[in-house]
Amino acid sequence: MSGKLQGRIALVTGGNSGIGLATAKEFLKEGAFVYVTARRQAELDQAIATLGANSRSIRTDVSKLSELDALFKQIEVEKGRIDILFVNAGVASFSPLGSITEEHFDQHFGTNVKGLLFTVQKALPLMPDGGAILLNASIESKQGKPAFSVYSATKAAVRSFARGWTNDLKDRGIRVNVISPGPIETPGLNGLAGATDAEQLKGFHDHLGSGVPLGRIGRAEEVARVAVFLVSTDASFVAGIELFVDGGVAQV
């Protein structure tokens, strides 16, 4: 039986782990050919080993425009188009006001904002009319967590981009939507915990889960399944939205 994305060409940036890798797996299950990118080749090699056939990795730092040019040139030569674009690559770390450095700012805005913008812009010539763009934001754009203001600001920018781009691309029928995860168990989240052993990490997860109406943190595959919906024809009349996958954290 054909999947929801049968025969489509997808690109997932930051597809080496976490939400990106889980989404690449779901896209593959639904019949897409999937390109994944990340900055580190070793992690990409591990990802491709789990993804298997109908996938391809291309090492890319999305904050560097020359590397984006090389990425899209390779996809153009190999496949000629991109039907689905999931812009997922991002960075996150803490720094309180008063200690924010230029390096911290440039790292976050370089990847989460500049990198996202030019990933989309440089992909457009390869996207046929009726394509789908999905941007990964965060519930943090709605919250005021201490020491997380720079990251939160980048995700607010992502939401704003989707509104403007929905109008920019309406004549081409290219839908732009945003997915905003809450606390999801991923290597990125675990890295923020600063835990040194499994017991501490479990305590961190339990603490986060206690603030979630559904009583737990989420799983990457739960976000991935929502991503499939938003890029598929099931969501053909959905454009410009921000869909929260957060167990209710930002909703109640």
N, C-alpha and C positions, 0 to 999 in steps of 0.2 A: 504494500500500500504506500502511495506517495505521501511524503511528509509535507508540512506546511510551507517549507522553504525549498522544495524540490527544484534542483537545477539553478539555484541562485548563487551568486558569488558574494561572500561576506568577508569583511575585514574587521577584526577585533584588535584594537590597540591595548597594550597591557594585558595580553592574553596568556601570559606565562603562569599565572597562579590566581587563586581567589575567584572573584566574580568573573573576571575576564576568561579564565580557563573554563570555569563551569559553563559560561555562556557559549563559548566555542564548542563545547561538547554537545550542548542542546541544539545549537545550529546544525551540527553534523548529523545528529539523530533525526532532524527534520529534513535532511536531504541537501543541505547547502555544501558548497566547497568553501572552506574557511582558511583565510590567511590570519595569522596571529603575529603580533610584534611585541618586542620588549627590548630593554637596553642591554641585557646580559645574555650572551649566546648560550652559556651552559644551561641556564634556566629554560631558555627556548627549546633547547635540544631535549630536555626532560619533558617539556609540555608536548612536543610533537610525538614523542615516544608513547604518550598516553592517548593522544588524539588519533594517531594512525592515518589510514588512507583518507584521501580527499581533504587533506590539510597541508599547509605550507607555512614555515616560519621565515620571517625576515627581520634581522636585528635592526632596530631603529630607535633612536632617541628623538621623540616627537618634538622636543624643544629646539632641535636643530633643523632648520628649514632645508638644508642641503640633503639631509638624510631622509626627510619626507619626500623630496623630489625623487630620490633614488628609489624609495619604496613604491611610489605610484608609477614610476617608469617601468619597474619590474612587473607590477601587476598588469599594466597596459600591454606589455609584450606577451605575457603568459596567458592572460584571460580576456583582456580587452575591455573589461568593465567591472564596476562594483555595484551590486544591487542593494547591499545592506552595509551600513557603516555603524559600528558600535564604538564610540570614542570613550574608552574606559581608562586609558593610561592616566595615572595621577600619583601625586606624592602627598604625604601627610606627616607632620610632626608638630610638637608643641613648642611654643615660645610666648611667654607673657609680654604684655605691653610694658615697655621699659627695657626689655632685653632683646627685642626683635632686631635682627641684623639685616643688612642689605642682602647678604647671601641667602638667608632664610626667605626673604621676600622674593628674590629673583628665582630661587628654586621652585617655589610654589606657583608663582604667576607664570614662570617660564613653561612649566609643564601643564598645569591645570587650566590655564587661560590661553596663553600664546600658543602652546602646542595643540590644544583642542581646536582653537580657531583655525589655524593653518592646516590642520589635518582635514577639517571639513572643507575648507576653501580649495585645497589642492586635490581633493577627491572629486569635486563636482564635475570636472570635465569627463570623468570616467563613469559618472552615474547617469543611467537612463532616466527619462521622465518616469515618474511613479515609484522611484526608489524610496528607501527609508533610512533616516538618520536617527540614531539614538545616542543621547549624551548621558554620561553617568555623573550625577551630582551627589547630594547627600542631604540628610535631614539637618546637618550642621548649618546649612544656609539659613535655617529657621530658628536656630538656637544661639545662645551666647555663652558657650562653654569657655571657662577660663583657659587662657594660654593657647586658644585655638582660633583666634580671630583672623589670622591671615588665611589659613585653610578655609574657614567659613566664608570669607569674602570671595575666594576663588570660586566656590560652589554657587554663591549667589550670582556671580557673573555668568556661569554656565546656564542657569535658569533664564537669565535675561537674554542670552544669545538665542535660546530656543524660540522665544517670543518673536524677536526680530526676524530670524531666519525663516520662520513659518510664513511670514508675509513675503520675504524676499524670494522664496522658492515656490510660492503658490501657483504660479503660471506653469511650472514644470510638474506639478503634482507630487513633489518630493515632500514627504511628511517628516517633520522634525519633532521629536518628543524627548522628554527627560525622565529618567528613572532615578529615584532618590532613596537609596537604601538607608536603613537604620543600622543598629549594631549587628553585624554579620560576622560569623566566625571565618576569618581569613588570615593568611600570614601577615597582611598589613595591620589588621586589628591587633593580632597577637604581638606584633612588634611594638605597638604603642603601649602595651601593658607593662613592659619592662620586667616581666616575670622571669625568674631564674629557674623555676621548676614547675612540674605539672600541677602540683597542689596550688601554687600561687596563681597559675593561669586559670585553673578552675574557679578559684575565688574571684578573679577578675570577671570571668564570664557570668558567674552567679550574681555578682554585684550589678553588672549591666542588665542582666535579665530581670532583676527585681524591679527595674524601672520601666519595663515593657508591659503594656496591658496584657499581652498574651503569655507573659511569665517566663520568657526565655529569649535568648538572642537567636538570630536567624541563621540559615545555612545558605551558602553561595548558590546552590542549585535552585533555591526558592526565588532568588532574584533572577536567575537565568531563565526560568520558565516564564516569568513576567516579561523579560526582554524578548523572548520568542513571540509572545502575543503582540507586543508593540511594533515589531518589524514585519509581522505577517499580515496577510489580507484580512485576518480576523479584526484588525484594528484599522481598516481602510478609511474610516471616517473619524479617526482620532488624530489630532494634530495640535501641536503647541502645548501639550499638557505636561504636568509634572506628576508622575505616579509614584506614590510613596510605598516602599516595601519595607515596613518598619515595625510591624506588629502593633501599630497604633501609637507609637511614641509621640509623633508630631501631630497626632490627630485628636487626642482626647485629653 
